Amino acid sequence: MKTKSYLSGTISSIILAQLKAKGTMYGYEICQKVKDLTEQEIQLTEAAIYPSLHKLEKSGIIFSFKEKVNGRTRKYYQLVEGKESLVDAQINELIRFTEHLRTLLNPSRV
């Protein structure tokens, strides 16, 4: 399945949903979680998610902090407190869009 071209507009929502579910995550962890949840169908790369992470951080929806883990510095991301309703709205907007897309791609089911 060629999902790469479909993902570009959804990466931020995917990241936000994962951070909402887990609380605090680092980039590679987000990539692995998405891969696991989708049974390897969607494989985000760190190169693909970091621009979205930086954009979300710049917009004030998430923040980052660094922590040493096993001698290595790891950058973690977390939702900014009070931004949950904004995150929910973005996720719900994508869900509605995918429901409309499903209807458009399967008109015989309507």
Residue frames as a rotation matrix with the C-alpha (Angstrom) as fourth column:
MET 1
0.580 0.815 0.000 0.00
0.815 -0.580 0.000 0.00
0.000 0.000 -1.000 0.00
LYS 2
-0.448 -0.722 0.527 1.43
0.722 -0.640 -0.262 3.38
0.527 0.263 0.808 -0.99
THR 3
0.490 0.696 -0.524 0.46
0.869 -0.350 0.348 5.57
0.059 -0.627 -0.777 1.94
LYS 4
-0.440 -0.794 -0.420 3.27
0.824 -0.543 0.163 8.12
-0.357 -0.274 0.893 1.75
SER 5
-0.829 0.107 0.549 1.41
0.289 -0.759 0.584 10.48
0.479 0.643 0.598 -0.57
TYR 6
0.202 0.979 0.007 -1.72
0.409 -0.091 0.908 10.39
0.890 -0.181 -0.419 1.62
LEU 7
0.218 -0.152 -0.964 0.12
0.967 0.164 0.193 11.20
0.129 -0.975 0.183 4.84
SER 8
-0.604 -0.684 0.409 1.46
0.620 -0.726 -0.298 14.67
0.501 0.073 0.863 4.22
GLY 9
-0.332 0.543 0.771 -1.67
-0.344 -0.831 0.437 16.48
0.878 -0.120 0.463 5.43
THR 10
0.686 0.701 -0.192 -2.27
-0.144 0.390 0.910 14.16
0.713 -0.597 0.369 8.36
ILE 11
-0.124 -0.831 -0.542 1.10
0.491 0.423 -0.761 13.87
0.862 -0.361 0.356 10.10
SER 12
-0.730 -0.146 0.668 0.38
-0.390 -0.713 -0.582 16.66
0.561 -0.686 0.464 12.59
SER 13
0.260 0.913 0.315 -2.94
-0.882 0.092 0.462 15.09
0.392 -0.398 0.829 13.58
ILE 14
0.583 -0.135 -0.801 -1.30
0.148 0.987 -0.059 11.68
0.799 -0.085 0.595 13.95
ILE 15
-0.533 -0.844 -0.053 1.41
0.287 -0.122 -0.950 13.17
0.796 -0.522 0.307 16.19
LEU 16
-0.534 0.376 0.758 -1.14
-0.727 -0.662 -0.184 15.03
0.432 -0.649 0.626 18.31
ALA 17
0.578 0.789 -0.211 -3.29
-0.595 0.584 0.553 11.93
0.559 -0.194 0.806 18.73
GLN 18
0.283 -0.554 -0.783 -0.27
0.444 0.799 -0.405 9.92
0.850 -0.232 0.472 19.90
LEU 19
-0.767 -0.574 0.288 0.83
0.059 -0.510 -0.858 12.61
0.639 -0.641 0.425 22.34
LYS 20
-0.121 0.813 0.570 -2.72
-0.877 -0.357 0.322 12.91
0.465 -0.460 0.756 23.66
ALA 21
0.714 0.430 -0.552 -2.87
-0.232 0.890 0.393 9.15
0.660 -0.153 0.735 24.21
LYS 22
0.333 -0.690 -0.642 0.58
0.702 0.636 -0.319 8.70
0.629 -0.344 0.697 25.76
GLY 23
0.874 0.007 -0.486 1.41
0.377 -0.642 0.668 12.10
-0.308 -0.767 -0.564 27.22
THR 24
0.428 -0.825 -0.369 5.12
-0.692 -0.562 0.453 12.35
-0.581 0.062 -0.812 26.52
MET 25
0.760 -0.210 0.615 6.97
0.467 0.834 -0.294 10.81
-0.451 0.511 0.732 23.59
TYR 26
-0.163 -0.818 -0.552 10.13
-0.287 -0.496 0.820 11.30
-0.944 0.292 -0.153 21.55
GLY 27
0.010 0.224 -0.975 10.25
-0.952 -0.296 -0.077 11.32
-0.305 0.929 0.210 17.75
TYR 28
-0.731 -0.356 -0.583 11.45
-0.554 0.808 0.201 7.77
0.399 0.470 -0.787 17.14
GLU 29
-0.877 0.446 0.181 8.92
0.129 0.580 -0.804 6.48
-0.463 -0.682 -0.566 19.67
ILE 30
-0.013 0.888 -0.461 6.08
-0.546 -0.392 -0.741 8.17
-0.838 0.241 0.489 17.75
CYS 31
-0.185 -0.141 -0.973 7.28
-0.967 0.200 0.155 6.54
0.173 0.970 -0.173 14.52
GLN 32
-0.943 -0.246 -0.226 7.42
-0.203 0.960 -0.195 3.10
0.264 -0.138 -0.955 16.15
LYS 33
-0.632 0.766 0.122 4.00
-0.006 0.152 -0.988 3.48
-0.775 -0.625 -0.091 17.79
VAL 34
0.105 0.658 -0.746 2.37
-0.841 -0.341 -0.419 4.44
-0.530 0.671 0.518 14.48
LYS 35
-0.437 -0.356 -0.826 4.02
-0.780 0.608 0.151 1.49
0.448 0.710 -0.543 12.76
ASP 36
-0.999 0.044 0.029 2.86
0.019 0.822 -0.570 -0.89
-0.049 -0.568 -0.821 15.50
LEU 37
-0.404 0.911 -0.082 -0.70
-0.197 -0.174 -0.965 0.44
-0.893 -0.374 0.250 15.60
THR 38
0.336 0.525 -0.782 -1.08
-0.849 -0.191 -0.493 0.14
-0.408 0.830 0.381 11.83
GLU 39
0.628 -0.145 0.764 0.50
0.130 0.988 0.081 -3.31
-0.767 0.048 0.640 11.56
GLN 40
-0.319 -0.937 0.142 3.44
0.464 -0.024 0.885 -1.84
-0.826 0.348 0.443 9.58
GLU 41
0.293 0.511 0.808 1.12
0.952 -0.077 -0.296 -0.22
-0.089 0.856 -0.510 6.98
ILE 42
0.872 -0.037 0.487 2.03
0.055 -0.984 -0.172 3.34
0.486 0.176 -0.856 7.93
GLN 43
0.334 -0.856 -0.395 5.71
0.937 0.255 0.239 3.89
-0.103 -0.450 0.887 8.50
LEU 44
0.986 -0.039 0.163 6.55
-0.029 -0.998 -0.058 7.45
0.165 0.053 -0.985 9.40
THR 45
0.146 -0.983 -0.115 10.20
0.793 0.186 -0.581 8.39
0.592 -0.006 0.806 9.28
GLU 46
0.097 -0.203 -0.974 11.85
0.817 -0.543 0.194 10.73
-0.568 -0.815 0.113 11.72
ALA 47
-0.891 -0.453 0.042 12.70
0.378 -0.688 0.620 12.97
-0.252 0.568 0.784 8.74
ALA 48
-0.453 0.805 0.383 8.97
0.446 -0.167 0.879 13.19
0.772 0.569 -0.283 7.99
ILE 49
0.430 0.764 -0.482 7.75
0.795 -0.067 0.603 13.96
0.429 -0.642 -0.636 11.51
TYR 50
-0.286 -0.605 -0.743 10.38
0.901 -0.434 0.006 16.40
-0.326 -0.668 0.669 12.78
PRO 51
-0.897 0.023 0.441 9.22
0.186 -0.886 0.425 19.29
0.400 0.463 0.791 10.58
SER 52
0.086 0.995 0.053 5.68
0.170 -0.067 0.983 18.74
0.982 -0.075 -0.175 11.91
LEU 53
0.304 -0.050 -0.952 6.93
0.940 0.180 0.290 18.51
0.157 -0.982 0.102 15.50
HIS 54
-0.716 -0.648 -0.260 8.83
0.675 -0.737 -0.022 21.79
-0.178 -0.191 0.965 15.09
LYS 55
-0.669 0.549 0.501 5.81
0.025 -0.657 0.754 23.47
0.743 0.517 0.425 13.50
LEU 56
0.370 0.831 -0.415 3.51
0.460 0.224 0.859 22.27
0.807 -0.509 -0.300 16.30
GLU 57
0.005 -0.463 -0.886 6.01
0.991 -0.113 0.065 23.50
-0.130 -0.879 0.458 18.88
LYS 58
-0.906 -0.377 0.195 6.37
0.413 -0.889 0.197 26.88
0.099 0.259 0.961 17.18
SER 59
-0.344 0.866 0.362 2.57
-0.026 -0.394 0.919 27.25
0.939 0.307 0.158 17.15
GLY 60
-0.618 0.007 0.786 2.41
-0.738 -0.350 -0.577 26.61
0.271 -0.937 0.222 20.91
ILE 61
0.486 0.836 -0.256 0.43
-0.701 0.548 0.457 23.37
0.522 -0.042 0.852 20.80
ILE 62
0.823 -0.320 -0.469 3.28
0.474 0.842 0.257 21.18
0.313 -0.434 0.845 22.05
PHE 63
0.628 -0.733 0.260 6.53
-0.776 -0.617 0.134 21.80
0.063 -0.286 -0.956 23.88
SER 64
0.600 -0.514 -0.613 9.77
0.166 0.830 -0.533 19.87
0.783 0.218 0.583 24.11
PHE 65
0.644 -0.534 0.548 12.32
-0.750 -0.299 0.590 19.14
-0.151 -0.791 -0.593 26.76
LYS 66
0.174 -0.692 -0.701 15.54
-0.477 0.563 -0.675 17.18
0.861 0.452 -0.232 26.82
GLU 67
0.704 0.030 0.710 16.42
-0.664 0.384 0.642 14.34
-0.253 -0.923 0.290 29.15
LYS 68
-0.371 -0.877 -0.305 19.42
-0.909 0.410 -0.074 12.05
0.189 0.250 -0.950 29.44
VAL 69
0.753 0.548 0.364 18.58
-0.580 0.815 -0.026 8.38
-0.311 -0.191 0.931 28.89
ASN 70
0.771 -0.507 0.386 21.33
0.490 0.859 0.148 5.76
-0.406 0.075 0.911 28.97
GLY 71
-0.160 -0.945 -0.285 23.97
0.551 -0.325 0.769 8.43
-0.819 -0.034 0.572 28.44
ARG 72
-0.710 -0.015 0.704 22.20
0.670 -0.322 0.669 9.96
0.217 0.947 0.238 25.43
THR 73
-0.747 0.492 -0.448 20.19
-0.176 -0.796 -0.580 13.15
-0.641 -0.354 0.681 25.34
ARG 74
-0.624 0.651 0.432 16.67
0.776 0.457 0.434 12.52
0.085 0.607 -0.790 24.10
LYS 75
-0.932 0.363 0.015 14.18
-0.363 -0.932 0.009 15.23
0.017 0.003 1.000 23.12
TYR 76
-0.631 0.775 -0.018 10.65
0.738 0.594 -0.319 14.59
-0.237 -0.215 -0.947 24.36
TYR 77
-0.817 0.478 0.321 7.45
-0.193 -0.753 0.628 16.24
0.543 0.452 0.708 23.21
GLN 78
-0.645 0.650 -0.402 4.26
0.721 0.343 -0.602 16.89
-0.253 -0.678 -0.690 25.14
LEU 79
0.066 0.761 0.645 0.97
0.726 -0.480 0.492 18.73
0.684 0.436 -0.585 24.65
VAL 80
-0.868 -0.232 0.440 0.79
-0.061 -0.828 -0.557 22.19
0.493 -0.510 0.705 26.19
GLU 81
-0.650 0.651 -0.392 -1.68
0.695 0.301 -0.653 22.17
-0.306 -0.697 -0.648 29.06
GLY 82
-0.169 0.710 -0.684 -4.97
-0.019 -0.696 -0.718 23.75
-0.985 -0.108 0.131 28.02
LYS 83
-0.500 -0.085 -0.862 -4.59
-0.819 -0.275 0.503 22.90
-0.280 0.958 0.068 24.32
GLU 84
-0.790 0.171 0.588 -6.54
0.125 0.985 -0.118 19.63
-0.600 -0.019 -0.800 24.54
SER 85
0.261 0.965 -0.015 -9.71
0.216 -0.073 -0.974 21.09
-0.941 0.251 -0.228 23.01
LEU 86
0.299 -0.259 -0.918 -7.71
-0.843 -0.523 -0.127 22.42
-0.447 0.812 -0.375 20.05
VAL 87
-0.791 -0.611 0.013 -6.14
-0.562 0.735 0.379 18.98
-0.241 0.293 -0.925 19.60
ASP 88
-0.453 0.712 0.536 -9.55
0.331 0.693 -0.640 17.29
-0.827 -0.113 -0.550 19.84
ALA 89
0.487 0.657 -0.575 -10.95
-0.261 -0.519 -0.814 19.68
-0.833 0.547 -0.081 17.23
GLN 90
-0.116 -0.616 -0.779 -8.10
-0.969 -0.101 0.225 18.95
-0.217 0.781 -0.585 14.81
ILE 91
-0.919 -0.207 0.336 -8.45
-0.184 0.978 0.100 15.18
-0.349 0.030 -0.937 15.28
ASN 92
-0.145 0.957 0.251 -12.25
0.323 0.285 -0.902 15.32
-0.935 -0.050 -0.351 14.88
GLU 93
0.359 0.200 -0.911 -11.89
-0.674 -0.620 -0.402 17.40
-0.646 0.759 -0.088 11.72
LEU 94
-0.588 -0.646 -0.486 -9.64
-0.808 0.442 0.390 14.72
-0.038 0.622 -0.782 10.21
ILE 95
-0.781 0.384 0.492 -12.06
0.182 0.894 -0.409 11.97
-0.597 -0.230 -0.769 11.28
ARG 96
0.273 0.922 -0.274 -14.96
-0.028 -0.277 -0.961 13.80
-0.962 0.270 -0.050 9.60
PHE 97
0.096 -0.323 -0.942 -12.88
-0.935 -0.355 0.027 14.27
-0.343 0.877 -0.336 6.46
THR 98
-0.880 -0.473 -0.041 -11.99
-0.461 0.832 0.309 10.57
-0.112 0.290 -0.950 6.29
GLU 99
-0.402 0.824 0.399 -15.66
0.307 0.532 -0.789 9.65
-0.863 -0.195 -0.467 6.76
HIS 100
0.493 0.544 -0.679 -16.60
-0.423 -0.533 -0.733 11.91
-0.761 0.648 -0.033 3.83
LEU 101
-0.301 -0.703 -0.644 -13.76
-0.942 0.113 0.317 10.47
-0.150 0.702 -0.696 1.79
ARG 102
-0.863 0.040 0.503 -15.00
-0.021 0.993 -0.116 6.94
-0.504 -0.111 -0.856 2.52
THR 103
0.149 0.988 0.037 -18.47
0.182 0.010 -0.983 7.95
-0.972 0.153 -0.179 1.30
LEU 104
0.412 -0.037 -0.910 -17.06
-0.761 -0.564 -0.321 9.48
-0.501 0.825 -0.261 -1.87
LEU 105
-0.565 -0.745 -0.355 -14.94
-0.823 0.476 0.310 6.43
-0.062 0.467 -0.882 -2.63
ASN 106
-0.941 0.326 0.087 -17.80
0.321 0.945 -0.067 4.00
-0.104 -0.035 -0.994 -1.97
PRO 107
-0.731 0.679 -0.066 -20.91
-0.682 -0.726 0.085 5.74
0.010 0.107 0.994 -3.34
SER 108
-0.292 0.649 -0.702 -22.77
-0.243 0.660 0.711 2.44
0.925 0.379 -0.035 -3.67
ARG 109
-0.608 0.010 -0.794 -22.79
0.682 0.520 -0.515 2.06
0.408 -0.854 -0.323 0.14
VAL 110
-0.971 0.238 -0.014 -24.81
-0.205 -0.861 -0.465 5.26
-0.123 -0.449 0.885 0.62
